[in-house]
Amino acid sequence: MSIDVNVTRNPDRRRYEASVGETTVAGFIDYQETSELIVLTHTEVDPTFEGRGVGGALARAALDDIRERGLKALVICPFIISWLRNHPEYRDLLYNAAPSRVSD
C-alpha cells in the first residue's frame, strides 16, 4: 500500500528526507557532496513506513535532484544499488557506471 510521500533535500543535515503528513519524517538518505558528485551513503526508513513506497520515493527524488543539478551520483548504499537494478533510466547519472553499449 503506497502513501503520499514528500521528499526534500536538507543540506544542513546532508540528507534527503521523506515526510508523510506535515511533520512526520518517514525516512532519509544520507549523502556527501562535492562540486562534481553526490555520494549516496545510507538509506533508512522508519519501520512504521516500510513496504509503503518511502524508500523508492526517496531514491527517485534524490536521483532526480542530482540530475537537475547537473551532478553525478556515486552510490554506495545497498538499498539504492538494488533499486537501480529496476530503474535503468537513472544509469546515466552514475559516476562509477560503465558507458552504455547501446547505440541510438
C-alpha positions in Angstrom: 0.0 0.0 0.0 1.6 3.2 -1.2 1.3 6.5 0.6 1.7 10.2 -0.4 5.4 11.0 0.3 7.1 14.4 0.0 10.9 14.4 -0.4 13.1 17.4 0.3 16.8 17.9 0.4 18.1 19.1 3.8 21.6 20.5 3.1 22.2 21.3 6.8 21.8 17.7 7.7 23.2 16.4 4.4 20.3 14.2 3.7 17.2 13.8 1.6 14.1 13.5 3.9 10.8 11.8 3.2 7.9 13.2 5.1 4.3 11.9 5.4 1.8 14.4 6.6 3.1 17.8 7.8 5.9 16.8 10.1 6.5 13.0 10.2 9.9 12.1 8.8 9.3 8.6 7.4 12.8 8.0 6.1 16.0 9.6 4.8 19.1 9.2 2.6 22.4 10.4 3.9 24.8 11.9 1.4 28.1 13.6 1.0 28.6 16.3 -1.7 31.5 17.5 -3.8 31.5 20.0 -6.7 31.1 17.1 -9.2 29.0 14.4 -7.4 26.9 13.3 -4.6 27.7 10.2 -2.7 24.6 8.4 -1.5 25.8 6.5 1.6 22.8 5.2 3.5 19.0 4.9 3.3 16.8 4.4 6.3 13.0 4.1 6.5 11.1 4.1 9.8 9.7 0.6 10.4 6.2 2.1 10.5 6.5 3.0 6.8 8.4 0.1 5.5 6.9 -1.5 2.4 4.8 1.5 1.6 7.0 3.1 -1.1 9.0 5.5 1.0 12.4 4.1 0.0 11.6 4.2 -3.7 10.3 7.7 -3.4 13.5 8.8 -1.7 15.7 7.1 -4.3 13.7 8.6 -7.2 13.6 12.2 -5.7 17.3 12.1 -4.8 18.4 11.0 -8.2 16.0 13.5 -9.9 17.6 16.3 -7.8 21.1 15.1 -8.7 20.1 15.2 -12.4 18.5 18.6 -12.2 21.7 20.0 -10.5 23.9 18.6 -13.2 25.9 16.3 -10.9 26.7 12.6 -10.9 25.8 10.1 -8.2 28.3 7.7 -6.6 26.0 5.1 -4.9 27.4 3.0 -2.1 24.0 2.5 -0.3 23.0 -1.1 -0.8 19.3 -0.2 -1.0 19.7 2.3 -3.8 22.1 0.0 -5.7 19.3 -2.7 -5.6 16.6 -0.1 -6.5 18.7 1.0 -9.5 18.6 -2.5 -11.0 15.0 -2.0 -11.8 15.3 1.6 -12.9 17.9 1.8 -15.7 16.6 5.3 -16.7 19.0 6.6 -14.0 22.1 4.8 -15.2 23.4 8.0 -16.9 23.7 9.6 -13.5 26.1 7.1 -12.1 29.6 8.3 -11.6 31.0 4.7 -11.4 29.0 3.1 -14.2 30.4 1.8 -17.4 29.2 3.7 -20.5 26.2 2.2 -22.3 26.9 -0.1 -25.3 23.5 0.6 -26.8 23.6 2.9 -29.8 20.8 5.2 -30.7 
